[in-house]
Amino acid sequence: MRRLRLGTRGSRLALWQASWVARALSGLPHGPDVEVVVVKTRGDAVADRPIAAVGSTGVFVKEIEEALLRREVDLAVHSLKDLETRMPSGITLAAVPPRGPVEDCLVAAGAVTVDSLPQGAVVATGSPRREALLRDRRPDLRFAPIRGNVPTRIEKVLAGEADATVLARAGLQRLELMAHSRETLDPAEFSPAPGQGALGIQCRTDDGDTGEILRLLDDAGARAAVTAERAFLRTLGSGCHLAAGAWGRIAPDGASLLLTAFVGSGTRPELHRGERTGGAAGADALGTAIAKELMGRASRELLHELAAGSRSHDAAGGDGA
């Protein structure tokens, strides 16, 4: 087997992900050697503005996908929530490995929970999803934007720039930073970003040899769950600047797929939740159905927000770590 070049961002978390994939591939019977190739993305280069203000979708992905299409790399690994809900022409989502934790965590300097934060506390987040969910639970909270990788965001909170922030448990665990977590939030109530905790491994559609190897890393349960979540987001037409979340998981019977989701306003106190169960083989239809259900409950104002989102954004990314 030829040596494979794996494209990735250069952050600590992205390099952890790339190293995990490289080890998994090398550990296969007759597995390939893997060279990690760091590609700088626009999202990494522009760190002084919220993701939604940077411009195009896929700001943590586009340059890596372009390198893949130019055959400068043979595969690419991403946080799945950063990938657009539709793959670019010529690229396939070849593998979704076993999923990490999906939850969000409250990070703060002191021992607090969402419910015990002081009245009017400032939570730093660039995620409308997290802001909407926190506002629904604590209408008194105030919000401030934050950018940077996981360690940088933690440092800002510890330095007193905000009372707290919310970060993905998967990133905290992978970087061994869970000591800064003060509360793990129940994903049934605090819906994660579609694809949160999962990795997405891409290759070129015409590269059958690489695709065949990558399929050995694919996990059927994780694939079904994120397929439902991403279908939900795709149907909404929303992107990184709207408030929407979904959590899919295989039910205890091992055959059914349970999906809980919400959609809300990124600026107003409006939020709608839903839950559905269906067969794992119908994951895409399940996500589509719950999105249509929630859109049917949305106010005219929220539908306008969703329509604006579909015109300018169609990515699951930008939700932060």
The 8 nearest C-alpha neighbors of each residue, nearest first, counted from 0:
[[1, 31, 2, 30, 29, 32, 3, 208],
 [2, 0, 3, 31, 32, 33, 209, 4],
 [1, 3, 32, 33, 31, 0, 4, 34],
 [4, 2, 33, 73, 34, 1, 32, 5],
 [3, 5, 34, 72, 73, 33, 35, 36],
 [4, 6, 35, 74, 75, 36, 72, 34],
 [7, 5, 75, 36, 72, 37, 74, 35],
 [8, 6, 37, 38, 76, 75, 36, 13],
 [9, 7, 38, 37, 13, 10, 39, 40],
 [8, 10, 37, 14, 13, 7, 11, 39],
 [11, 9, 13, 12, 8, 14, 148, 43],
 [12, 10, 14, 13, 15, 9, 174, 148],
 [11, 13, 15, 10, 14, 16, 170, 174],
 [14, 12, 16, 10, 15, 8, 11, 9],
 [13, 15, 17, 11, 16, 12, 18, 9],
 [16, 14, 12, 18, 13, 17, 19, 11],
 [15, 17, 13, 19, 14, 18, 12, 20],
 [16, 18, 14, 20, 19, 15, 21, 13],
 [19, 17, 21, 15, 20, 16, 14, 22],
 [18, 20, 16, 22, 17, 21, 23, 15],
 [19, 21, 23, 17, 18, 22, 24, 16],
 [20, 22, 18, 24, 19, 23, 33, 25],
 [23, 21, 25, 19, 20, 24, 26, 18],
 [24, 22, 20, 26, 21, 25, 19, 27],
 [25, 23, 21, 26, 27, 22, 30, 20],
 [26, 24, 30, 22, 31, 27, 23, 32],
 [25, 27, 23, 24, 22, 30, 28, 29],
 [26, 28, 30, 24, 25, 29, 23, 31],
 [29, 27, 30, 26, 25, 24, 31, 212],
 [30, 28, 27, 31, 0, 25, 26, 24],
 [29, 31, 27, 25, 28, 24, 26, 32],
 [32, 30, 25, 0, 2, 33, 24, 1],
 [31, 33, 2, 25, 3, 30, 34, 1],
 [34, 32, 3, 21, 4, 2, 31, 35],
 [33, 35, 4, 5, 3, 36, 32, 2],
 [36, 34, 5, 4, 6, 33, 37, 17],
 [35, 37, 6, 5, 7, 34, 4, 38],
 [38, 36, 7, 8, 9, 6, 35, 39],
 [39, 37, 8, 7, 63, 40, 6, 36],
 [38, 40, 8, 37, 43, 9, 41, 62],
 [41, 39, 43, 42, 59, 62, 38, 44],
 [40, 42, 44, 43, 58, 45, 59, 39],
 [41, 43, 58, 59, 40, 45, 44, 46],
 [44, 42, 40, 41, 45, 46, 39, 59],
 [43, 45, 41, 42, 46, 40, 39, 47],
 [46, 44, 42, 43, 47, 41, 48, 53],
 [45, 47, 48, 44, 146, 43, 147, 42],
 [46, 48, 45, 146, 49, 147, 145, 44],
 [49, 47, 46, 52, 50, 53, 45, 146],
 [50, 48, 52, 51, 125, 53, 146, 144],
 [49, 51, 53, 52, 317, 48, 42, 239],
 [50, 52, 240, 49, 53, 239, 54, 317],
 [53, 51, 50, 49, 54, 48, 240, 55],
 [54, 52, 50, 51, 48, 55, 49, 45],
 [55, 53, 52, 51, 56, 50, 58, 311],
 [54, 56, 58, 57, 53, 312, 311, 51],
 [55, 57, 58, 312, 314, 313, 54, 83],
 [56, 58, 60, 59, 61, 83, 314, 82],
 [57, 59, 42, 41, 56, 60, 61, 55],
 [60, 58, 42, 57, 40, 61, 41, 81],
 [59, 61, 57, 63, 58, 62, 64, 82],
 [62, 60, 64, 63, 57, 58, 65, 59],
 [63, 61, 65, 64, 40, 60, 66, 38],
 [62, 64, 66, 65, 61, 60, 38, 6],
 [63, 65, 67, 61, 66, 62, 68, 60],
 [64, 66, 62, 68, 67, 63, 69, 61],
 [67, 65, 69, 63, 71, 64, 68, 72],
 [68, 66, 64, 72, 70, 65, 69, 71],
 [67, 69, 65, 70, 66, 64, 203, 89],
 [68, 70, 66, 67, 71, 65, 72, 64],
 [71, 69, 67, 72, 68, 66, 73, 65],
 [70, 72, 66, 69, 67, 73, 68, 4],
 [71, 73, 4, 67, 70, 6, 5, 74],
 [74, 72, 4, 3, 5, 67, 202, 70],
 [75, 73, 202, 5, 201, 72, 6, 4],
 [74, 76, 6, 201, 5, 200, 7, 202],
 [75, 77, 200, 199, 7, 17, 201, 6],
 [78, 76, 199, 79, 198, 200, 75, 81],
 [77, 79, 198, 80, 81, 199, 197, 76],
 [80, 78, 199, 198, 194, 81, 82, 197],
 [79, 81, 194, 315, 316, 195, 78, 82],
 [316, 82, 80, 79, 315, 78, 317, 57],
 [83, 81, 79, 80, 315, 316, 314, 57],
 [84, 82, 314, 85, 315, 313, 57, 86],
 [83, 85, 314, 233, 229, 82, 315, 86],
 [86, 84, 83, 87, 233, 82, 313, 314],
 [85, 87, 90, 91, 88, 83, 84, 92],
 [88, 86, 90, 89, 85, 91, 64, 83],
 [87, 89, 90, 86, 91, 204, 85, 203],
 [88, 90, 204, 203, 87, 91, 205, 68],
 [91, 89, 203, 204, 88, 87, 202, 86],
 [92, 90, 204, 93, 201, 202, 203, 86],
 [91, 93, 201, 94, 200, 199, 202, 90],
 [92, 94, 201, 91, 200, 210, 213, 214],
 [95, 93, 217, 200, 214, 213, 92, 216],
 [94, 96, 217, 199, 222, 198, 218, 200],
 [97, 95, 217, 218, 216, 94, 98, 198],
 [98, 96, 218, 221, 95, 99, 217, 197],
 [97, 99, 197, 221, 196, 96, 100, 198],
 [98, 100, 196, 197, 169, 101, 97, 195],
 [101, 99, 169, 196, 102, 168, 98, 195],
 [100, 102, 196, 195, 191, 99, 169, 168],
 [103, 101, 186, 168, 100, 184, 167, 191],
 [102, 104, 167, 168, 166, 184, 183, 165],
 [105, 103, 183, 166, 165, 182, 168, 184],
 [104, 106, 165, 182, 181, 180, 164, 183],
 [107, 105, 180, 164, 163, 181, 179, 165],
 [108, 106, 163, 109, 162, 156, 181, 105],
 [107, 109, 157, 156, 110, 106, 179, 163],
 [108, 110, 107, 111, 181, 106, 162, 157],
 [109, 111, 181, 108, 112, 107, 182, 180],
 [112, 110, 115, 109, 116, 181, 113, 107],
 [113, 111, 115, 114, 182, 116, 181, 105],
 [112, 114, 116, 115, 111, 105, 182, 137],
 [113, 115, 112, 116, 137, 111, 136, 117],
 [116, 114, 112, 113, 111, 117, 118, 110],
 [115, 117, 113, 114, 111, 112, 120, 118],
 [118, 116, 120, 119, 115, 140, 114, 162],
 [117, 119, 120, 139, 116, 140, 115, 137],
 [118, 120, 140, 139, 141, 117, 121, 116],
 [121, 119, 117, 140, 118, 141, 162, 116],
 [122, 120, 141, 162, 142, 161, 140, 123],
 [123, 121, 163, 142, 164, 162, 161, 141],
 [122, 124, 143, 164, 144, 145, 142, 161],
 [125, 123, 144, 145, 126, 164, 143, 122],
 [124, 126, 144, 145, 49, 127, 146, 319],
 [125, 127, 318, 128, 129, 124, 130, 319],
 [126, 128, 242, 265, 130, 129, 241, 131],
 [129, 127, 242, 126, 131, 130, 243, 132],
 [128, 130, 132, 126, 131, 127, 133, 124],
 [129, 131, 127, 133, 128, 132, 134, 126],
 [132, 130, 134, 128, 133, 129, 265, 127],
 [133, 131, 135, 129, 134, 130, 128, 189],
 [132, 134, 136, 130, 135, 131, 137, 129],
 [135, 133, 138, 137, 131, 136, 132, 130],
 [134, 136, 132, 133, 137, 138, 131, 268],
 [137, 135, 133, 134, 138, 132, 114, 113],
 [136, 138, 134, 139, 133, 135, 140, 114],
 [139, 137, 134, 140, 135, 136, 133, 268],
 [138, 140, 119, 137, 118, 141, 134, 120],
 [141, 139, 119, 120, 138, 137, 121, 134],
 [140, 142, 121, 119, 120, 122, 139, 143],
 [141, 143, 122, 121, 123, 140, 124, 144],
 [144, 142, 123, 124, 122, 145, 121, 141],
 [143, 145, 125, 124, 123, 142, 49, 146],
 [144, 146, 124, 125, 123, 143, 147, 152],
 [147, 145, 46, 49, 125, 47, 152, 144],
 [146, 148, 151, 152, 46, 149, 145, 150],
 [147, 149, 151, 150, 152, 146, 320, 10],
 [148, 150, 152, 151, 320, 153, 147, 170],
 [151, 149, 153, 152, 148, 154, 147, 176],
 [152, 150, 154, 148, 153, 149, 147, 155],
 [153, 151, 155, 149, 154, 150, 147, 148],
 [152, 154, 150, 156, 151, 155, 157, 149],
 [153, 155, 151, 157, 152, 156, 158, 150],
 [156, 154, 158, 152, 153, 157, 160, 151],
 [155, 157, 159, 153, 161, 158, 160, 154],
 [156, 158, 154, 108, 159, 155, 153, 107],
 [159, 157, 155, 156, 160, 154, 161, 108],
 [158, 160, 156, 161, 157, 155, 162, 108],
 [159, 161, 156, 155, 158, 162, 157, 123],
 [162, 160, 156, 159, 121, 163, 123, 122],
 [161, 163, 121, 122, 120, 107, 156, 159],
 [164, 162, 107, 122, 161, 106, 156, 123],
 [163, 165, 123, 122, 106, 105, 124, 107],
 [164, 166, 105, 104, 106, 103, 124, 163],
 [167, 165, 104, 320, 103, 168, 164, 105],
 [168, 166, 103, 320, 169, 170, 104, 102],
 [167, 169, 171, 103, 170, 102, 104, 172],
 [170, 168, 100, 172, 196, 167, 171, 99],
 [169, 171, 173, 172, 168, 167, 174, 320],
 [170, 172, 176, 168, 177, 174, 169, 173],
 [173, 171, 175, 169, 174, 170, 177, 176],
 [172, 174, 170, 175, 171, 169, 12, 15],
 [173, 175, 171, 172, 176, 170, 12, 11],
 [176, 174, 172, 173, 177, 171, 178, 170],
 [177, 175, 171, 178, 174, 172, 179, 173],
 [178, 176, 171, 179, 180, 172, 175, 168],
 [177, 179, 176, 180, 175, 181, 171, 106],
 [178, 180, 177, 106, 176, 181, 107, 108],
 [181, 179, 106, 177, 178, 105, 182, 104],
 [180, 182, 105, 106, 110, 111, 112, 179],
 [183, 181, 105, 104, 112, 180, 184, 106],
 [182, 184, 104, 103, 105, 185, 102, 181],
 [183, 185, 103, 104, 102, 182, 186, 189],
 [184, 186, 187, 188, 189, 183, 102, 103],
 [187, 185, 189, 190, 188, 102, 184, 191],
 [186, 188, 185, 189, 190, 259, 246, 260],
 [189, 187, 186, 185, 190, 184, 132, 259],
 [190, 188, 186, 185, 187, 184, 191, 132],
 [189, 191, 186, 244, 245, 188, 187, 246],
 [192, 190, 244, 245, 195, 186, 246, 102],
 [191, 193, 244, 195, 194, 245, 80, 190],
 [194, 192, 228, 245, 195, 80, 229, 244],
 [193, 195, 80, 79, 225, 197, 192, 196],
 [196, 194, 192, 80, 101, 197, 193, 191],
 [195, 197, 99, 101, 100, 169, 98, 194],
 [198, 196, 98, 195, 194, 79, 99, 78],
 [199, 197, 78, 79, 77, 95, 96, 200],
 [198, 200, 79, 95, 77, 76, 78, 94],
 [201, 199, 76, 94, 75, 93, 92, 95],
 [202, 200, 92, 75, 93, 74, 91, 76],
 [201, 203, 74, 91, 90, 73, 93, 204],
 [204, 202, 90, 206, 205, 89, 91, 68],
 [203, 205, 90, 89, 91, 206, 202, 207],
 [204, 206, 203, 207, 89, 90, 202, 210],
 [207, 205, 203, 204, 208, 209, 210, 202],
 [206, 208, 210, 209, 205, 211, 204, 203],
 [209, 207, 211, 210, 206, 212, 213, 205],
 [210, 208, 212, 211, 207, 206, 213, 202],
 [209, 211, 207, 213, 212, 208, 93, 214],
 [210, 212, 208, 214, 209, 213, 207, 215],
 [213, 211, 209, 214, 210, 215, 208, 216],
 [214, 212, 210, 215, 216, 211, 94, 93],
 [213, 215, 217, 216, 211, 212, 94, 93],
 [214, 216, 213, 217, 212, 211, 94, 218],
 [217, 215, 214, 96, 213, 94, 218, 95],
 [216, 218, 94, 96, 95, 214, 215, 219],
 [217, 219, 96, 97, 221, 220, 95, 222],
 [220, 218, 222, 221, 223, 217, 95, 97],
 [221, 219, 223, 222, 218, 224, 249, 248],
 [220, 222, 224, 218, 223, 219, 98, 97],
 [221, 223, 219, 220, 225, 224, 95, 226],
 [224, 222, 226, 220, 221, 225, 282, 279],
 [225, 223, 247, 221, 248, 227, 226, 222],
 [224, 226, 228, 194, 227, 222, 223, 229],
 [227, 225, 223, 229, 224, 228, 283, 282],
 [228, 226, 286, 282, 283, 230, 225, 224],
 [229, 227, 225, 193, 231, 245, 230, 226],
 [228, 230, 232, 226, 231, 227, 193, 84],
 [231, 229, 286, 233, 227, 283, 232, 228],
 [232, 230, 286, 287, 228, 290, 229, 234],
 [233, 231, 229, 235, 234, 230, 237, 236],
 [232, 234, 230, 236, 235, 231, 84, 229],
 [235, 233, 236, 231, 232, 287, 230, 290],
 [234, 236, 232, 237, 233, 290, 231, 305],
 [237, 235, 309, 233, 234, 313, 232, 308],
 [238, 236, 308, 235, 309, 313, 305, 241],
 [237, 239, 314, 313, 312, 240, 315, 241],
 [238, 240, 317, 316, 241, 318, 51, 315],
 [239, 241, 51, 238, 127, 242, 126, 265],
 [242, 240, 265, 127, 239, 238, 237, 243],
 [241, 243, 128, 127, 263, 265, 264, 262],
 [244, 242, 262, 128, 261, 241, 263, 245],
 [243, 245, 192, 190, 191, 261, 260, 193],
 [246, 244, 260, 190, 193, 228, 259, 191],
 [245, 247, 259, 258, 190, 191, 260, 228],
 [246, 248, 258, 224, 257, 228, 259, 227],
 [249, 247, 224, 257, 256, 250, 258, 246],
 [248, 250, 256, 255, 253, 257, 220, 251],
 [249, 251, 255, 252, 256, 253, 257, 248],
 [252, 250, 253, 249, 255, 254, 256, 248],
 [253, 251, 250, 254, 255, 249, 256, 257],
 [252, 254, 251, 250, 249, 255, 256, 220],
 [255, 253, 252, 279, 278, 256, 250, 249],
 [256, 254, 278, 250, 277, 279, 249, 253],
 [255, 257, 249, 279, 277, 276, 250, 278],
 [256, 258, 276, 248, 247, 275, 250, 249],
 [259, 257, 247, 275, 246, 274, 276, 260],
 [260, 258, 274, 246, 245, 273, 247, 275],
 [261, 259, 245, 273, 244, 272, 246, 274],
 [260, 262, 272, 271, 244, 243, 273, 245],
 [261, 263, 243, 271, 242, 270, 244, 272],
 [264, 262, 270, 242, 269, 271, 243, 265],
 [263, 265, 267, 266, 269, 242, 301, 270],
 [264, 266, 127, 242, 241, 131, 267, 263],
 [267, 265, 264, 268, 131, 127, 130, 269],
 [266, 268, 264, 269, 265, 131, 263, 270],
 [269, 267, 270, 135, 264, 266, 134, 131],
 [270, 268, 263, 264, 267, 271, 301, 135],
 [269, 271, 263, 262, 264, 268, 272, 261],
 [270, 272, 261, 262, 263, 293, 273, 269],
 [273, 271, 261, 260, 262, 270, 293, 274],
 [272, 274, 260, 259, 261, 289, 293, 275],
 [273, 275, 259, 258, 260, 276, 272, 289],
 [276, 274, 258, 257, 259, 277, 289, 273],
 [277, 275, 257, 256, 258, 255, 274, 278],
 [278, 276, 256, 255, 279, 285, 257, 281],
 [277, 279, 255, 280, 281, 256, 254, 282],
 [278, 280, 256, 282, 281, 255, 223, 254],
 [279, 281, 278, 282, 223, 283, 277, 256],
 [282, 280, 279, 278, 284, 283, 285, 277],
 [283, 281, 227, 285, 279, 284, 280, 223],
 [282, 284, 227, 230, 286, 285, 281, 226],
 [285, 283, 287, 281, 286, 282, 288, 227],
 [286, 284, 282, 288, 283, 287, 227, 281],
 [285, 287, 231, 227, 230, 283, 289, 288],
 [286, 288, 284, 231, 290, 285, 230, 289],
 [289, 287, 285, 291, 290, 286, 284, 292],
 [288, 290, 292, 291, 286, 287, 293, 285],
 [291, 289, 231, 287, 293, 292, 288, 235],
 [292, 290, 294, 288, 289, 293, 295, 287],
 [293, 291, 289, 295, 290, 294, 288, 296],
 [292, 294, 296, 295, 290, 291, 289, 271],
 [295, 293, 297, 291, 296, 292, 290, 302],
 [294, 296, 292, 293, 297, 291, 298, 290],
 [297, 295, 293, 294, 298, 292, 271, 291],
 [298, 296, 294, 295, 301, 302, 293, 299],
 [297, 299, 301, 300, 302, 296, 269, 294],
 [298, 300, 302, 301, 303, 297, 304, 296],
 [301, 299, 303, 298, 302, 304, 297, 264],
 [300, 302, 304, 298, 303, 299, 297, 264],
 [301, 303, 305, 299, 304, 300, 306, 298],
 [302, 304, 306, 300, 301, 305, 307, 299],
 [305, 303, 301, 307, 302, 306, 308, 300],
 [306, 304, 308, 302, 303, 307, 237, 301],
 [305, 307, 303, 309, 308, 304, 302, 310],
 [308, 306, 304, 310, 305, 309, 303, 311],
 [309, 307, 237, 305, 306, 312, 311, 310],
 [308, 310, 236, 306, 237, 307, 312, 311],
 [311, 309, 307, 308, 312, 306, 236, 313],
 [310, 312, 308, 309, 307, 313, 55, 56],
 [313, 311, 238, 308, 309, 56, 314, 310],
 [314, 312, 238, 237, 236, 309, 83, 56],
 [315, 313, 83, 238, 316, 84, 56, 312],
 [314, 316, 80, 81, 83, 238, 82, 239],
 [81, 317, 315, 80, 314, 318, 239, 82],
 [316, 318, 239, 319, 50, 81, 315, 51],
 [319, 317, 126, 316, 239, 320, 125, 192],
 [318, 320, 317, 126, 125, 166, 316, 146],
 [319, 167, 166, 149, 170, 318, 148, 169]]
